[in-house]
Amino acid sequence: MVADMGGTAALPRRNGELVFEAPWESQAFGLAIALYERGYYDWEEFRGRLISEIGDWERAEEDEREVWDYYRRWLASFEALVKDRGLLSEQEIEERTSEFVSGARDDDHHH
C-alpha cells in the first residue's frame, strides 16, 4: 500500500517517519489516502500517475522545471485523477488547491 511505495514514488522520510514540510502537504496526502480508502479509485492507478508525473518533471528542461517538490507532484497527480474520475470539477480543484497552498486551509487558523 502507500507506505510501501518504493522507487520513484517513495514517500519522503526521515528516520523512517513520513516528512511533511508544510501543513498543506500532509493534507494533500491525507485527502488522497482518504478517498482511496473509501474506494473512489485504485491505488495502483494513483501510483502510476505519480510515477508518470515525476517522470515528466525529470524529463523537462532544467531551466523550465519548478524546484523539486514531491508533494506538488503528488497534488498534480491527485488532481488529474479526481478530475478524470469526475469526483471534483476543475473549478473545485483549483479552489481547494489554492486554499491548501496559500495556507487558508491550515488546521490552525492563525492569520
Buried (B, 14 or more C-beta within 10 A) or exposed (E): EBEEBEEBBEBBEEEEEEEBEBBBBBBBBEBBBEBBEEEBBEBEBBBBBBBBBBEEBEEEEEEEEEEEBBBBBBBBBBBBBBBEEEBBEEEEBEEBBEBBBEEEBBEEEEE
